[in-house]
Amino acid sequence: MADPPPGLPEPPPLGASALPAGTYEGTCVLVTGGGTGLGRAIAVEFARLGADVVVASRKEEHRAQGEAAITEVGARALGVACDIRDAEAVAAAFDVATEAFGVPGVLVSNAAANFPSPAEDLSPNAWRTVVDITLNGTFLCARELARRHLAASTPAAVVNVGASYAWTGGPGFAHSAAAKAGVKNMTESLAVEWAPYGIRVNGLVPGLFPHEDMTADIRGNLDRTAVDDRERAQPALRTGRLRELGWAATWLASPYAAFVTGHTLVVDGANWQRRSLTNPPVTPVRDQMGRPPFGEG
């Protein structure tokens, strides 16, 4: 019997970088949802490259966690309270960031809302909340950054964190998938509008990057799956390492990607493009989630 294939190789060790040291020296980077999970991993990689990092989050404990992780690598950090659904709150957060570190030159819009639900069970308020945070909030943050740099005639970069079901649809996540599709389209539209003024707008789509702050539904699914089985389910035969997502974000926003705008970079080991030669039997979303027939219970 042949040996199993090796899959994609492991990345360089934590702390390594493809960019020169000090690439972001003197640059303020604002990361929404930067206190936990993927947002924090991205924020830390900017910090390693010399950025002053502002962590924007509604929750004080998340801001504190982000600040601690950033200062641990020797960078300056500031947590700022912000509900990205509120344009005035977004403007106020940018004011605080500017007073501390100068006008943010990079915005990473990572904050989003999501939870699993059959579409027919979604209340109008649940739909509006997810779309308001994920799509409207991402727009309000990008608009605030652009307005400040347009007025000052200075360049800037935006990285919007997306999801692969923006292309494929997301059964069980219709609210989030629709919002992320809007984020992808908006990214492409804003890139064209703002390129003449030196403002780049790109998207970043993560695959499976296990971390301690995963939502309960994802954590539950992973806990029910042995690590080896989980990794064999990926074309790469492994999951992502958090630093790989951080490296992708720092490159997209860097001067070394100065001609890259309107692009969405997927970092998932080709998982979203996987197709089977034979299709498994269809299991309705309600059954997958253990929900009773609609109208019961």
C-alpha positions as CSV (number, residue, x, y, z in Angstrom):
1,M,0.0,0.0,0.0
2,A,1.4,3.4,-1.0
3,D,2.3,5.9,1.7
4,P,-0.2,8.7,2.2
5,P,0.6,12.0,0.3
6,P,2.3,14.6,2.4
7,G,-0.1,17.5,1.8
8,L,1.1,21.1,1.8
9,P,4.2,21.8,3.9
10,E,4.2,23.6,7.2
11,P,4.9,27.3,7.1
12,P,8.0,29.0,8.5
13,P,8.0,29.3,12.3
14,L,6.0,31.8,14.3
15,G,7.7,35.2,14.3
16,A,9.1,34.8,10.7
17,S,8.0,37.3,8.1
18,A,8.1,37.7,4.3
19,L,8.3,41.4,4.7
20,P,11.3,43.5,5.9
21,A,11.4,44.4,9.6
22,G,9.8,47.8,10.2
23,T,7.6,47.7,7.1
24,Y,4.8,49.3,9.1
25,E,7.0,51.5,11.3
26,G,5.1,54.7,11.9
27,T,1.9,53.4,10.5
28,C,-1.3,53.2,12.5
29,V,-3.3,50.0,11.8
30,L,-6.9,49.8,13.0
31,V,-8.3,46.3,13.3
32,T,-12.0,45.8,14.0
33,G,-12.7,42.7,16.0
34,G,-8.9,42.7,16.7
35,G,-9.1,41.4,20.2
36,T,-9.9,37.7,19.6
37,G,-9.3,34.9,17.2
38,L,-8.4,35.7,13.6
39,G,-8.5,39.4,14.1
40,R,-6.0,39.2,16.9
41,A,-3.7,37.0,14.9
42,I,-3.7,39.6,12.1
43,A,-3.2,42.5,14.5
44,V,-0.2,40.8,16.0
45,E,1.5,40.3,12.7
46,F,1.2,44.0,11.9
47,A,2.6,44.7,15.3
48,R,5.6,42.4,14.6
49,L,6.4,44.6,11.6
50,G,6.4,47.8,13.6
51,A,2.8,49.0,13.4
52,D,1.0,50.9,16.1
53,V,-2.2,48.9,16.4
54,V,-5.7,50.0,17.4
55,V,-8.1,47.2,18.4
56,A,-11.7,48.3,17.9
57,S,-14.3,46.2,19.6
58,R,-17.6,46.6,21.5
59,K,-16.3,44.4,24.4
60,E,-13.8,45.7,26.9
61,E,-12.4,42.2,27.7
62,H,-11.7,41.6,24.0
63,R,-10.0,45.0,23.7
64,A,-7.8,44.1,26.7
65,Q,-6.9,40.7,25.2
66,G,-5.9,42.3,21.9
67,E,-3.8,45.0,23.6
68,A,-2.0,42.4,25.7
69,A,-1.1,40.3,22.7
70,I,0.2,43.3,20.8
71,T,2.3,44.7,23.6
72,E,3.8,41.3,24.2
73,V,5.6,41.5,20.8
74,G,6.9,45.0,21.7
75,A,4.5,47.2,19.8
76,R,2.2,50.0,20.9
77,A,-1.5,49.1,21.2
78,L,-4.7,50.9,22.0
79,G,-8.1,49.5,22.5
80,V,-11.1,51.6,21.5
81,A,-14.8,50.9,22.0
82,C,-16.7,50.9,18.8
83,D,-20.0,49.6,17.4
84,I,-19.3,49.5,13.7
85,R,-23.0,49.7,12.9
86,D,-23.0,53.3,14.1
87,A,-21.4,55.8,11.8
88,E,-20.8,58.3,14.6
89,A,-19.2,55.6,16.8
90,V,-16.9,54.7,13.9
91,A,-15.9,58.3,13.4
92,A,-15.2,58.7,17.1
93,A,-13.0,55.5,17.1
94,F,-11.0,56.9,14.2
95,D,-10.6,60.2,16.2
96,V,-9.2,58.3,19.2
97,A,-6.8,56.3,17.0
98,T,-5.7,59.5,15.2
99,E,-5.0,61.3,18.4
100,A,-2.9,58.4,19.7
101,F,-1.0,57.3,16.6
102,G,-1.9,59.4,13.7
103,V,-4.6,58.8,11.0
104,P,-4.9,55.0,10.4
105,G,-3.1,54.1,7.2
106,V,-4.4,50.6,7.2
107,L,-7.9,49.3,8.1
108,V,-8.6,45.6,8.6
109,S,-12.3,45.0,8.8
110,N,-12.6,41.7,10.6
111,A,-15.6,42.3,12.8
112,A,-18.7,40.3,11.7
113,A,-21.7,38.5,13.1
114,N,-22.7,34.9,12.4
115,F,-24.6,31.9,13.8
116,P,-26.1,28.8,12.2
117,S,-29.8,28.7,11.4
118,P,-32.1,27.4,8.8
119,A,-33.3,30.3,6.8
120,E,-36.9,29.8,7.7
121,D,-36.1,30.1,11.4
122,L,-34.4,33.5,11.0
123,S,-36.3,36.4,12.5
124,P,-36.2,39.7,10.6
125,N,-34.2,41.2,13.5
126,A,-31.6,38.3,13.3
127,W,-31.2,38.9,9.6
128,R,-30.9,42.7,10.0
129,T,-28.3,42.3,12.8
130,V,-26.0,40.1,10.8
131,V,-26.2,42.2,7.7
132,D,-25.9,45.4,9.6
133,I,-22.7,44.3,11.3
134,T,-21.1,42.3,8.6
135,L,-21.9,44.4,5.5
136,N,-23.0,47.9,6.7
137,G,-20.4,48.1,9.4
138,T,-17.6,47.1,7.0
139,F,-18.8,49.8,4.6
140,L,-18.9,52.5,7.3
141,C,-15.4,51.7,8.5
142,A,-14.0,51.8,4.9
143,R,-15.9,55.0,4.2
144,E,-14.5,56.7,7.3
145,L,-10.9,55.7,6.4
146,A,-11.3,56.9,2.8
147,R,-12.9,60.2,3.7
148,R,-10.0,61.1,5.9
149,H,-7.4,60.1,3.3
150,L,-9.3,61.7,0.4
151,A,-9.3,65.0,2.3
152,A,-5.6,64.8,3.1
153,S,-4.6,63.4,-0.4
154,T,-2.7,60.5,1.3
155,P,-2.6,56.8,0.4
156,A,-4.1,54.1,2.5
157,A,-5.1,50.4,2.4
158,V,-8.2,48.5,3.4
159,V,-8.4,44.7,3.9
160,N,-11.9,43.4,4.3
161,V,-12.1,39.9,5.8
162,G,-14.6,37.8,3.8
163,A,-15.8,34.2,3.5
164,S,-15.7,31.7,0.6
165,Y,-19.5,31.2,0.7
166,A,-19.7,34.7,-0.9
167,W,-19.1,32.7,-4.1
168,T,-20.8,29.4,-3.3
169,G,-23.7,30.3,-1.0
170,G,-23.9,29.1,2.6
171,P,-26.7,26.7,3.5
172,G,-27.5,27.2,7.1
173,F,-25.9,30.7,7.0
174,A,-28.0,32.5,4.5
175,H,-27.7,35.8,6.4
176,S,-23.9,35.7,6.7
177,A,-23.4,34.4,3.2
178,A,-25.5,37.2,1.7
179,A,-23.6,39.8,3.7
180,K,-20.2,38.4,2.8
181,A,-21.2,38.4,-0.9
182,G,-22.0,42.0,-0.4
183,V,-18.6,42.6,1.2
184,K,-16.8,41.0,-1.8
185,N,-18.8,43.1,-4.3
186,M,-18.3,46.3,-2.3
187,T,-14.5,45.6,-2.1
188,E,-14.3,45.5,-5.9
189,S,-16.5,48.6,-6.3
190,L,-14.5,50.7,-3.8
191,A,-11.2,49.6,-5.3
192,V,-12.1,51.1,-8.6
193,E,-13.6,54.3,-7.1
194,W,-10.6,55.0,-4.8
195,A,-7.6,53.7,-6.8
196,P,-7.1,57.1,-8.5
197,Y,-6.6,58.6,-5.0
198,G,-4.1,56.0,-3.8
199,I,-6.5,54.0,-1.6
200,R,-6.4,50.2,-2.2
201,V,-9.2,47.9,-1.1
202,N,-8.7,44.1,-1.0
203,G,-10.4,41.1,0.5
204,L,-9.0,38.3,2.6
205,V,-10.9,35.0,3.0
206,P,-9.7,32.6,5.7
207,G,-10.2,28.8,5.5
208,L,-10.2,26.7,8.7
209,F,-7.8,28.2,11.2
210,P,-8.5,26.5,14.6
211,H,-8.1,28.9,17.5
212,E,-9.4,29.3,21.0
213,D,-12.1,31.9,20.2
214,M,-14.0,29.9,17.6
215,T,-17.8,30.1,17.8
216,A,-19.6,27.4,19.7
217,D,-21.0,25.7,16.5
218,I,-17.5,25.5,14.9
219,R,-15.9,24.4,18.1
220,G,-18.5,21.7,18.6
221,N,-18.0,20.4,15.1
222,L,-14.2,20.3,15.5
223,D,-14.5,18.6,18.9
224,R,-16.5,15.8,17.4
225,T,-13.8,15.2,14.8
226,A,-10.5,13.7,15.5
227,V,-7.6,15.9,14.5
228,D,-6.3,13.5,11.8
229,D,-9.8,13.2,10.3
230,R,-10.2,16.9,10.3
231,E,-7.0,17.5,8.5
232,R,-7.6,14.7,6.0
233,A,-10.8,16.5,5.0
234,Q,-8.7,19.4,3.7
235,P,-7.0,19.2,0.3
236,A,-3.9,20.5,2.0
237,L,-4.1,17.6,4.5
238,R,-3.8,20.1,7.3
239,T,-5.6,23.2,8.6
240,G,-4.3,26.7,8.5
241,R,-1.8,28.2,11.0
242,L,-2.9,31.5,12.3
243,R,0.4,33.2,11.3
244,E,-0.3,32.3,7.7
245,L,-3.4,34.5,7.7
246,G,-1.5,37.3,9.4
247,W,1.2,37.1,6.7
248,A,-1.4,37.3,4.0
249,A,-3.0,40.4,5.5
250,T,0.3,42.2,6.1
251,W,1.3,41.6,2.5
252,L,-2.0,42.8,1.0
253,A,-1.8,46.1,2.9
254,S,1.9,46.6,2.3
255,P,3.8,48.7,-0.3
256,Y,4.9,45.4,-1.8
257,A,1.3,44.9,-3.0
258,A,1.0,48.5,-4.3
259,F,-0.5,47.3,-7.6
260,V,-2.9,44.9,-6.0
261,T,-6.4,46.2,-5.4
262,G,-9.9,44.9,-5.9
263,H,-8.6,41.4,-5.3
264,T,-9.9,38.8,-2.8
265,L,-7.2,36.5,-1.6
266,V,-8.4,33.1,-0.3
267,V,-6.1,31.5,2.2
268,D,-7.6,28.0,2.7
269,G,-5.4,25.4,1.0
270,A,-7.9,25.1,-1.9
271,N,-10.6,23.8,0.4
272,W,-13.4,25.9,-1.0
273,Q,-12.7,24.7,-4.5
274,R,-12.8,21.0,-3.6
275,R,-15.3,18.9,-5.6
276,S,-16.1,15.2,-5.1
277,L,-16.3,12.8,-8.0
278,T,-19.4,11.4,-6.4
279,N,-21.9,13.4,-4.4
280,P,-23.0,12.2,-1.0
281,P,-26.7,11.9,-0.2
282,V,-28.3,15.2,0.6
283,T,-29.1,15.9,4.2
284,P,-31.4,18.9,4.7
285,V,-30.0,21.7,6.8
286,R,-32.6,21.3,9.5
287,D,-31.6,17.6,9.9
288,Q,-27.9,18.6,10.0
289,M,-28.6,21.0,12.8
290,G,-30.8,18.6,14.7
291,R,-33.9,20.8,14.3
292,P,-37.4,19.4,14.4
293,P,-39.7,19.9,11.3
294,F,-40.6,23.5,10.8
295,G,-43.5,24.5,13.0
296,E,-42.9,21.9,15.6
297,G,-41.5,22.5,19.0
